[in-house]
Amino acid sequence: MKDWIDCKDKLPDVDGDYIVNVDGTVFILSYSCYTKTWYDDYTFQTLGVTHWMPLPEPPKTKTI
């Protein structure tokens, strides 16, 4: 897995879901490049995101 990225250094280049740190707690939130905001299913904007990283690739499964 990649290292945490400080929001002061860089924000995501692509809209999508990311692993984020808010006050020492880890969440999965969505990011909008257009509005430059983090949000979840309940609120449009989530404040306090300090670090983020991309979600890992899903596990590869064998087809039977």
C-alpha positions as CSV (number, residue, x, y, z in Angstrom):
1,M,0.0,0.0,0.0
2,K,1.2,3.5,-0.7
3,D,2.2,6.1,1.9
4,W,-0.1,8.7,3.3
5,I,-0.2,12.0,1.3
6,D,-0.5,15.2,3.2
7,C,-3.3,17.4,1.9
8,K,-1.0,20.4,2.2
9,D,1.2,18.9,-0.4
10,K,-1.3,17.4,-2.8
11,L,-5.0,16.6,-3.3
12,P,-6.3,13.9,-5.6
13,D,-6.3,14.5,-9.4
14,V,-9.3,12.3,-10.0
15,D,-12.8,12.2,-8.4
16,G,-13.4,9.1,-6.4
17,D,-13.2,7.3,-3.1
18,Y,-10.1,7.5,-0.9
19,I,-8.8,6.4,2.5
20,V,-8.5,9.5,4.6
21,N,-7.3,10.5,8.1
22,V,-9.5,12.9,10.2
23,D,-8.3,13.6,13.7
24,G,-6.5,10.3,13.9
25,T,-9.5,8.2,12.7
26,V,-9.4,6.5,9.3
27,F,-12.5,6.8,7.0
28,I,-13.3,6.2,3.3
29,L,-14.6,9.4,1.8
30,S,-15.3,10.7,-1.7
31,Y,-13.4,13.6,-3.2
32,S,-14.6,16.1,-5.9
33,C,-11.9,17.7,-7.9
34,Y,-14.4,20.3,-9.2
35,T,-15.4,21.6,-5.8
36,K,-12.1,20.5,-4.1
37,T,-14.1,19.0,-1.2
38,W,-14.3,15.7,0.7
39,Y,-17.7,14.3,1.3
40,D,-19.6,11.2,2.5
41,D,-23.1,9.8,2.0
42,Y,-24.6,12.2,4.6
43,T,-22.8,15.5,4.3
44,F,-21.5,17.4,1.3
45,Q,-18.4,18.6,2.9
46,T,-16.2,16.8,5.6
47,L,-13.7,19.1,7.3
48,G,-10.5,18.1,9.0
49,V,-9.0,15.7,6.4
50,T,-5.3,15.9,6.9
51,H,-4.0,13.0,4.9
52,W,-5.2,10.7,2.1
53,M,-4.2,7.7,0.0
54,P,-5.8,5.7,-2.9
55,L,-7.8,2.6,-2.1
56,P,-5.9,-0.6,-2.7
57,E,-6.7,-2.8,-5.7
58,P,-9.4,-5.4,-4.9
59,P,-8.2,-9.0,-4.5
60,K,-7.9,-11.1,-7.6
61,T,-10.2,-14.1,-7.6
62,K,-10.1,-17.2,-9.7
63,T,-13.1,-17.9,-11.9
64,I,-14.3,-21.5,-11.7
